[in-house]
Every structure is written in structure tokens, then in C-alpha cells.
Amino acid sequence: MKVVIIGNGLAGVTLASNLFNLDESIEIHMFSEENHPYYSRVRLVDYVVGNISLDELFVYDQNWYAQRNITLHLESTVKAVNTSKSTITVEAREGAATRSYDFNYDNLVIASGSKPIVPDVPGKEKYGWHVLRNIEDADGIKEHLKQVERITILGSGALGLELANAFRTGPNSRDTAIIEIQPTVAPVYLDKQGSTVFLNLLERAGVKILVKTEVTELVGDDKPVNHADGKSFRGSIEGCRLADKTIHKGDMVIFACGIRPNVDFLRNTPIEIIDGIVVNECLQTSVKNVYAVGDCCEYNAFIYGINPAAIEQAKICAQNIVKPDGKARPYRGTIPSVSFYGFGTELVSLGRINDYTIDPDELKEIYSYYKVDMTLGIYKKILLNKKHHVIGAILIGDLEQQLDLRRMILEEIDVSGFEEQILQDRFSLREWV
């Protein structure tokens, strides 16, 4: 059996490793646009600010692939998929030249990941704006930091918060501000009241954050900028024009506005795509021998975009390709989970906690309990459905109950007999179950 995997990120390498563990005879081919073996994207921020070296980013070397019968095709971009012929069209860089060829498969797994969302604002022809998704992005930011005084981060999700926290201290500390277009900070992970508590903690830590603020233009000078890599720019960024016409100064802008599935190369195929690649409980697409895992796939109208989901999907997909016991293994979804530690506090968001993850019709039947202490910077909230199952939780400043809450959500425990006690100090699930 020949399995082709598009992508060399967390989902791709987890899948490849599991395929080999299940059946060492499988011929595995991985195609990656980048020229590196697998590295940790979650540590890119540490690399940008100098906390780790480039070598410390890498998780697997070429030997890891060779030992698992995996052929890694680097600098090889998949331009098209022909599902009727079971082939992919690859454009490979070979020095200064490129070569295009077709490559066949028995089973195809799309683990193409995601790409950063970059709003269409005027001024992007100027030098000084960045995204952070790969090593090349990180190197560009590191080089630019040598001449930067003020940094503006657009977006207050996990990446935006992590960048802002990293730029507060150390040799690369800079005057840093966060601009968020939504009226709340970390809108995907928090509710309105939790956002208020968290915003207060950020301000106490000296973080400048503007919410409900739209950037309408990147402004700066018009002096041409030429870089050693051959790129040319029409001027340099000196700030952002906001919707109220004021100028927020900052000579580096980092877009941390979220991600979208990397699926454009599949638009002319019979593979069903809505926002991401639609998959069933076997992680199969609408084409029988084509699967999708990780940030690029959409299950039950939801795109997870988190590492735990990528790992779980990859493991189940490998089982469903090999079927060691002759049976398919269903994927039932992953509990959304986001953690953040910084600015003198800590935050965990578990499960479904707001209208990003709860259907409007279901939201009418959801009830909650919460506990807040603005002085101590503590906020705890649980959300429950009509079956008295905890479906989501937010913890800020006190994470003592996160393991119990994870278990309640995962095991769908009926908490009707003790739901009002869950947020009390020193609550222990063992005493009730």
C-alpha cells in the first residue's frame, strides 16, 4: 500500500508514525513546501525572542523518517490532486529550477494545515508587517527586531497574547501593544465577563490593549526598501491608521488574526470543501480513498485548529487506513482546549464556552455557574446542558479544578447532584463520583 501525505506538520508526522507502527510494509511519502524536517511551531515565539536556538526547534531529523520507511519530499508543493487517477501534481524546487511531475497513491491524506489570516488593508506594500507560521516568518521577524522600537500585534488570540508576553521581557523586549477588532479580548476562548477579568489583568501587567478597534491602513514613509533576499518594498511602516482616523505608532506589525484551512489547491476537485475539507467520522472526505486531518479538515461543521485535535485525528485516521482488526474506528470530535500562561496569570478554556462553539438553538438550553474576584483576578465558570453535563469551563487565575473539569466534560458525567459545589474551593470530584 502506498500512502501519500500532503503536509509535514504535527498531524502529518503523527499520522505517518502511526501508520508505520500499525504496518511496517506501508510505503509512506510526505510532501512539504518547506525545506526542513518536522519542527515545533508552538516554540517559534521562543525562537523569535532568542530563548531557544534554531537547532532546538527541530523535533525529528532525516533519520527518524528513514527508520520508519517514510520518504520525505522537501521543497515540494502539491499544486493539484486528480482523484479519478489517484495522482497528485507536484512542483519541486531543485536549486534555482523547478520540476513538475505526477505522483500516484493508493490512499491520500491531506494534512496541509492552515495559513494565517491577513486582512486586506492598504499599506501592505510597505516593509514592516509579518505573520508567524514557519521558520522563514520567524527569521524575518528576528532580523527586523534589530531596528524596531514599537511592536503592534493585531489579534488577541493565543498567538497574539504569547507574542505580547514574550516581547515584554528579555533582550528583545519592546514597547508592545495589542489591537483587537472584537469588543472582548481573546473572544474565541472567553465570554464577556471572563474577558473583562482578563483585560484587567493585562492592564495591571502594563500591557496596552485596544479592543473594538479596527485598523484601516498601514501607514509610513515612501522611501524604497531593498532586502538582501531580493524583495523590494515601497516604504516602511511607521504605524496603523485606526477607524477613528487616529494613528497608532509602531514600526513592526504582526498579524495574529487567526488561521484558515490551506485548501485552495483542492478547489477544482470533487473533494467537498465548505470552510475546511469536510470529513466523516472515519476522517474520510467525499472521495473514498482520500482523508484529511488537522487544521485543514472540518468535522461536524467545526474546524478545531488545535494540536490535541490534530493528534487525535491522525491516530484515528491511521487506524482507519490500516484497519488492523478489520473495523473502522470512529472519530467523535475533540474537546477544545486552550491554555495560556503569562502576564502574571494563567488561563484555561475547555470545551464549548460561547457562540463560536455552541449552536444558537442549543445555547437557549445552556445554563451556567460562575465565580469572580476582580481584586484577585480570579474567574471560574462552568456551562451545563439540560442533561446536567458540563460542556465547557473557563478558569482564570486559579486552575486547581481543571483536571476534574476535563474529566466531567470528557466522560459526560451527570453532575446534577453537586453542580452548585463544583466551583467551590477545594472541590474534589472523587468525593462525589
C-alpha positions as CSV (number, residue, x, y, z in Angstrom):
1,M,0.0,0.0,0.0
2,K,1.3,3.5,-0.9
3,V,0.1,6.3,1.3
4,V,0.8,9.9,0.3
5,I,0.6,12.6,3.0
6,I,0.4,16.3,2.0
7,G,2.0,18.2,4.8
8,N,4.8,17.7,7.3
9,G,3.2,19.3,10.4
10,L,2.1,17.8,13.6
11,A,-0.9,16.0,12.0
12,G,1.2,14.6,9.2
13,V,4.1,13.2,11.2
14,T,1.7,11.8,13.8
15,L,-0.2,10.0,11.1
16,A,3.0,8.7,9.4
17,S,4.4,7.4,12.7
18,N,1.1,5.6,13.5
19,L,0.9,4.1,10.0
20,F,4.4,2.6,10.4
21,N,3.6,1.3,13.9
22,L,0.5,-0.5,12.5
23,D,2.0,-1.9,9.3
24,E,5.8,-1.5,8.6
25,S,5.2,-2.6,5.0
26,I,3.3,0.6,4.1
27,E,5.2,2.8,1.6
28,I,4.8,6.3,3.0
29,H,5.5,9.6,1.1
30,M,5.3,13.0,2.7
31,F,5.3,16.2,0.7
32,S,6.2,19.5,2.3
33,E,6.6,23.0,0.8
34,E,9.3,23.8,3.4
35,N,13.0,22.7,3.3
36,H,13.0,21.4,6.9
37,P,12.1,18.2,8.6
38,Y,9.5,18.4,11.3
39,Y,9.9,21.2,13.9
40,S,7.7,22.6,16.7
41,R,5.6,25.5,15.6
42,V,4.5,26.2,19.1
43,R,8.1,27.1,20.0
44,L,8.5,29.7,17.2
45,V,7.8,32.5,19.6
46,D,10.7,31.3,21.9
47,Y,12.9,31.2,18.8
48,V,11.9,34.7,17.7
49,V,12.9,36.3,21.1
50,G,16.1,34.2,21.5
51,N,15.0,31.8,24.2
52,I,16.0,28.8,22.1
53,S,18.3,28.2,19.1
54,L,17.2,27.1,15.7
55,D,18.5,23.6,16.4
56,E,16.2,23.4,19.4
57,L,13.2,23.9,17.2
58,F,13.6,20.6,15.4
59,V,11.9,17.5,16.8
60,Y,12.8,14.9,14.1
61,D,15.8,14.6,11.8
62,Q,16.1,12.8,8.5
63,N,17.0,9.5,10.2
64,W,13.6,9.5,12.0
65,Y,11.9,9.3,8.6
66,A,14.2,6.8,7.2
67,Q,13.8,4.4,10.1
68,R,10.0,4.4,9.6
69,N,10.0,3.8,5.8
70,I,8.9,7.4,5.2
71,T,10.2,9.3,2.2
72,L,10.2,13.0,2.9
73,H,9.9,15.2,-0.2
74,L,11.0,18.7,0.9
75,E,10.5,21.9,-1.1
76,S,7.7,20.0,-3.0
77,T,4.5,21.9,-3.4
78,V,1.3,19.9,-4.3
79,K,-0.3,22.0,-6.9
80,A,-3.3,19.7,-7.8
81,V,-5.0,16.5,-7.0
82,N,-6.5,14.2,-9.6
83,T,-8.9,11.9,-7.6
84,S,-10.0,10.0,-10.7
85,K,-6.4,8.9,-11.5
86,S,-5.3,8.9,-7.8
87,T,-2.4,11.2,-8.5
88,I,-1.0,14.5,-7.2
89,T,0.8,17.1,-9.3
90,V,4.0,18.2,-7.5
91,E,6.2,21.3,-8.2
92,A,9.6,20.6,-6.7
93,R,12.3,23.1,-6.3
94,E,15.7,21.8,-7.4
95,G,18.2,24.6,-6.7
96,A,17.2,27.6,-8.8
97,A,15.0,25.5,-11.1
98,T,11.6,23.8,-10.6
99,R,10.3,20.5,-11.8
100,S,6.7,19.4,-12.2
101,Y,5.6,15.8,-12.1
102,D,2.7,13.5,-11.2
103,F,2.9,11.0,-8.3
104,N,0.4,8.2,-7.7
105,Y,-1.1,7.0,-4.4
106,D,-3.4,4.2,-3.1
107,N,-4.6,6.4,-0.2
108,L,-4.1,10.1,0.1
109,V,-4.2,12.0,3.4
110,I,-4.4,15.8,3.3
111,A,-2.7,17.3,6.3
112,S,-1.9,20.6,4.6
113,G,-2.6,22.6,7.8
114,S,-3.6,26.3,7.7
115,K,-2.4,29.7,6.8
116,P,-2.6,33.0,8.6
117,I,-5.5,35.3,8.0
118,V,-4.1,38.7,6.8
119,P,-6.8,41.4,6.5
120,D,-6.9,43.2,3.2
121,V,-5.8,46.6,4.5
122,P,-4.0,49.3,2.4
123,G,-0.3,49.7,3.0
124,K,0.9,46.1,2.8
125,E,3.3,47.0,0.1
126,K,5.4,48.6,2.8
127,Y,8.1,46.8,4.8
128,G,7.4,46.0,8.4
129,W,4.4,43.6,8.7
130,H,4.7,40.0,9.4
131,V,2.9,36.7,10.2
132,L,4.4,33.9,12.3
133,R,3.7,30.4,10.9
134,N,7.0,29.0,9.9
135,I,10.8,29.3,10.4
136,E,11.1,31.8,7.5
137,D,8.5,34.0,9.1
138,A,10.4,33.8,12.4
139,D,13.7,34.7,10.8
140,G,12.1,37.7,9.1
141,I,10.8,39.0,12.5
142,K,14.2,38.3,14.2
143,E,16.0,40.3,11.6
144,H,13.5,43.2,11.7
145,L,13.7,43.3,15.5
146,K,17.2,44.7,15.2
147,Q,15.8,48.1,14.1
148,V,12.4,48.1,15.8
149,E,11.2,50.2,18.8
150,R,7.5,49.6,18.9
151,I,5.5,46.5,18.0
152,T,1.8,46.3,17.2
153,I,0.1,42.9,17.3
154,L,-3.2,42.6,15.6
155,G,-5.3,40.0,17.3
156,S,-5.6,38.8,20.9
157,G,-5.9,35.1,20.4
158,A,-3.4,32.6,21.8
159,L,-0.6,33.6,19.4
160,G,-1.1,37.4,19.9
161,L,-1.1,37.0,23.7
162,E,2.0,34.8,23.6
163,L,3.9,37.2,21.4
164,A,3.0,40.2,23.6
165,N,4.1,38.4,26.7
166,A,7.4,37.3,25.1
167,F,8.2,40.9,24.0
168,R,7.7,42.3,27.5
169,T,11.0,40.9,28.9
170,G,14.4,39.7,27.8
171,P,16.9,41.1,25.3
172,N,14.2,41.6,22.7
173,S,11.8,43.4,24.9
174,R,9.9,46.2,23.1
175,D,7.1,48.6,23.6
176,T,4.2,46.3,22.6
177,A,0.5,46.9,22.1
178,I,-2.4,44.5,21.1
179,I,-5.2,45.7,18.8
180,E,-8.4,43.5,18.8
181,I,-11.2,44.2,16.4
182,Q,-13.8,42.4,18.6
183,P,-15.2,44.1,21.8
184,T,-13.6,41.5,24.0
185,V,-10.1,40.1,24.5
186,A,-9.5,36.5,23.4
187,P,-13.0,36.4,22.1
188,V,-12.8,32.7,20.9
189,Y,-11.7,31.4,24.3
190,L,-13.6,33.7,26.8
191,D,-17.0,35.0,27.5
192,K,-17.8,38.7,28.1
193,Q,-17.3,38.6,31.8
194,G,-14.1,36.5,31.6
195,S,-12.7,38.9,29.1
196,T,-13.3,41.8,31.4
197,V,-11.4,40.0,34.2
198,F,-8.5,39.0,31.8
199,L,-8.3,42.5,30.3
200,N,-8.0,44.0,33.8
201,L,-5.1,41.6,34.5
202,L,-3.4,42.6,31.2
203,E,-3.7,46.2,32.1
204,R,-2.2,45.6,35.6
205,A,0.7,43.9,33.9
206,G,1.4,47.0,31.8
207,V,0.0,45.7,28.5
208,K,-1.5,48.2,26.2
209,I,-4.5,46.6,24.5
210,L,-7.2,48.3,22.4
211,V,-10.4,46.4,21.9
212,K,-13.2,47.1,19.5
213,T,-10.6,48.8,17.4
214,E,-10.2,48.4,13.6
215,V,-7.0,49.0,11.6
216,T,-7.9,50.6,8.3
217,E,-4.4,51.2,6.9
218,L,-0.7,50.6,7.5
219,V,1.0,54.0,7.2
220,G,4.6,55.1,6.9
221,D,7.2,56.7,4.6
222,D,7.6,56.0,0.8
223,K,11.3,55.5,0.7
224,P,12.1,52.3,-1.2
225,V,13.4,49.4,0.8
226,N,15.5,46.7,-0.8
227,H,16.4,43.5,1.1
228,A,19.2,41.0,0.5
229,D,16.7,38.3,-0.3
230,G,15.7,40.3,-3.4
231,K,12.4,41.6,-2.1
232,S,11.6,45.3,-2.6
233,F,9.1,47.4,-0.7
234,R,7.5,50.8,-1.3
235,G,8.4,52.4,2.1
236,S,8.4,51.3,5.7
237,I,5.6,51.0,8.2
238,E,5.5,53.6,11.0
239,G,2.1,52.9,12.4
240,C,-1.5,51.9,11.9
241,R,-4.4,54.2,11.0
242,L,-7.5,53.3,13.0
243,A,-11.1,53.6,12.1
244,D,-11.4,56.8,14.1
245,K,-8.7,58.3,11.9
246,T,-6.1,58.4,14.7
247,I,-2.6,56.9,14.1
248,H,-1.3,54.2,16.4
249,K,2.5,54.3,16.2
250,G,4.5,51.2,15.7
251,D,7.3,50.2,13.2
252,M,6.5,46.5,13.3
253,V,3.1,45.0,12.8
254,I,2.4,41.3,13.4
255,F,-0.9,39.9,12.1
256,A,-2.2,37.3,14.6
257,C,-5.7,37.4,13.4
258,G,-6.3,33.7,13.3
259,I,-5.9,30.9,10.7
260,R,-7.8,29.4,7.8
261,P,-7.5,26.0,6.2
262,N,-5.0,25.6,3.5
263,V,-7.2,24.1,0.9
264,D,-7.1,26.4,-2.2
265,F,-5.2,23.8,-4.3
266,L,-8.3,21.4,-3.9
267,R,-10.9,23.8,-5.2
268,N,-11.2,22.1,-8.6
269,T,-11.6,18.6,-7.2
270,P,-14.7,16.6,-6.2
271,I,-13.5,16.8,-2.6
272,E,-16.2,18.6,-0.6
273,I,-15.0,21.9,1.0
274,I,-17.1,24.3,3.0
275,D,-14.6,26.2,5.2
276,G,-12.3,23.3,5.5
277,I,-12.2,19.8,3.9
278,V,-15.4,18.0,5.0
279,V,-14.7,14.7,6.7
280,N,-16.9,12.0,8.2
281,E,-16.3,10.1,11.4
282,C,-13.7,7.9,9.7
283,L,-11.8,11.1,8.6
284,Q,-12.7,10.3,5.0
285,T,-13.5,13.1,2.6
286,S,-16.2,12.8,-0.1
287,V,-13.7,10.8,-2.1
288,K,-13.4,7.2,-0.7
289,N,-9.5,6.9,-0.7
290,V,-8.9,10.5,0.4
291,Y,-8.7,11.5,4.0
292,A,-8.0,14.8,5.8
293,V,-6.6,15.5,9.3
294,G,-5.5,18.6,11.3
295,D,-6.2,22.3,10.7
296,C,-7.4,21.8,7.1
297,C,-10.3,19.5,8.0
298,E,-13.9,20.2,9.1
299,Y,-15.8,17.7,11.1
300,N,-19.5,18.3,12.1
301,A,-19.2,21.9,10.7
302,F,-16.3,22.6,13.1
303,I,-12.6,23.3,12.4
304,Y,-10.6,22.8,15.6
305,G,-7.2,24.3,14.7
306,I,-5.6,23.0,17.9
307,N,-2.9,20.4,18.5
308,P,-4.9,17.9,20.5
309,A,-7.4,17.5,17.7
310,A,-4.6,17.1,15.1
311,I,-3.0,14.3,17.2
312,E,-6.3,12.5,17.8
313,Q,-7.5,12.7,14.2
314,A,-4.1,11.5,12.9
315,K,-4.2,8.4,15.2
316,I,-7.7,7.5,14.2
317,C,-7.1,8.1,10.5
318,A,-4.1,5.7,10.6
319,Q,-6.3,3.1,12.2
320,N,-9.0,3.5,9.5
321,I,-6.5,3.2,6.7
322,V,-4.8,0.1,8.0
323,K,-7.9,-1.4,9.8
324,P,-5.7,-3.9,11.8
325,D,-8.8,-5.6,13.3
326,G,-10.9,-5.2,10.1
327,K,-13.0,-2.5,11.7
328,A,-13.2,1.3,11.3
329,R,-12.6,3.4,14.4
330,P,-14.9,6.5,14.6
331,Y,-13.8,10.0,15.5
332,R,-16.3,11.7,17.8
333,G,-14.7,15.1,18.0
334,T,-12.1,16.6,20.3
335,I,-12.8,18.7,23.4
336,P,-11.5,22.2,22.6
337,S,-8.7,23.2,25.0
338,V,-6.6,26.3,25.1
339,S,-4.1,27.2,27.8
340,F,-2.2,30.4,28.3
341,Y,0.4,31.3,30.9
342,G,1.8,34.9,31.1
343,F,1.4,38.4,32.4
344,G,1.4,37.1,35.9
345,T,-1.7,34.9,35.5
346,E,-2.9,31.7,33.8
347,L,-5.9,30.8,31.8
348,V,-7.6,27.6,30.6
349,S,-10.6,27.4,28.3
350,L,-12.2,24.0,28.0
351,G,-14.9,22.6,25.8
352,R,-17.6,24.8,24.4
353,I,-17.9,28.1,26.1
354,N,-19.5,30.7,23.8
355,D,-21.4,31.1,20.4
356,Y,-18.2,30.3,18.5
357,T,-18.7,26.6,19.6
358,I,-22.3,26.4,20.7
359,D,-25.1,26.3,18.2
360,P,-27.7,29.2,18.7
361,D,-30.6,26.7,19.2
362,E,-28.6,24.8,21.8
363,L,-27.4,28.0,23.5
364,K,-31.0,28.6,24.7
365,E,-30.9,25.4,26.8
366,I,-27.4,26.1,28.3
367,Y,-27.1,27.4,31.9
368,S,-24.1,28.3,34.0
369,Y,-22.4,28.9,37.3
370,Y,-19.6,31.3,37.8
371,K,-17.4,32.8,40.5
372,V,-15.5,36.1,40.1
373,D,-13.0,38.1,42.2
374,M,-11.7,41.1,40.3
375,T,-9.3,42.0,43.1
376,L,-7.5,38.6,43.0
377,G,-8.0,38.3,39.2
378,I,-9.9,35.1,39.5
379,Y,-12.8,33.9,37.3
380,K,-14.3,30.5,37.1
381,K,-17.3,29.5,35.0
382,I,-18.9,26.2,34.0
383,L,-21.6,25.7,31.4
384,L,-24.0,22.8,31.5
385,N,-26.7,21.4,29.2
386,K,-30.1,20.2,30.0
387,K,-28.8,16.7,30.8
388,H,-26.7,18.3,33.6
389,H,-23.4,17.6,31.7
390,V,-20.6,20.1,31.9
391,I,-19.9,21.1,28.3
392,G,-17.4,23.9,28.9
393,A,-15.4,25.8,31.5
394,I,-13.3,28.9,31.9
395,L,-10.6,29.3,34.5
396,I,-8.6,32.4,35.1
397,G,-6.1,32.9,37.9
398,D,-6.9,29.6,39.6
399,L,-6.6,26.3,37.6
400,E,-6.9,23.9,40.5
401,Q,-10.1,22.3,39.2
402,Q,-9.1,21.9,35.5
403,L,-8.4,18.1,35.7
404,D,-11.7,17.4,37.3
405,L,-13.5,19.6,34.8
406,R,-11.7,17.9,31.9
407,R,-13.0,14.6,33.2
408,M,-16.5,15.8,33.6
409,I,-16.6,17.1,30.0
410,L,-14.9,14.0,28.5
411,E,-16.9,11.4,30.4
412,E,-20.2,13.4,30.3
413,I,-20.7,12.9,34.0
414,D,-24.2,13.7,35.3
415,V,-23.4,16.5,37.9
416,S,-27.0,17.2,38.9
417,G,-26.4,16.2,42.5
418,F,-23.4,18.5,43.0
419,E,-23.2,21.1,40.2
420,E,-23.5,24.1,42.6
421,Q,-20.5,22.9,44.6
422,I,-18.1,22.4,41.6
423,L,-16.6,26.0,41.7
424,Q,-16.1,26.0,45.5
425,D,-12.6,26.0,46.8
426,R,-11.1,22.5,47.4
427,F,-13.9,20.8,45.5
428,S,-12.8,17.2,44.6
429,L,-14.7,15.1,42.0
430,R,-13.6,12.0,43.9
431,E,-15.8,12.9,46.8
432,W,-18.9,12.9,44.5
433,V,-18.3,10.2,41.9
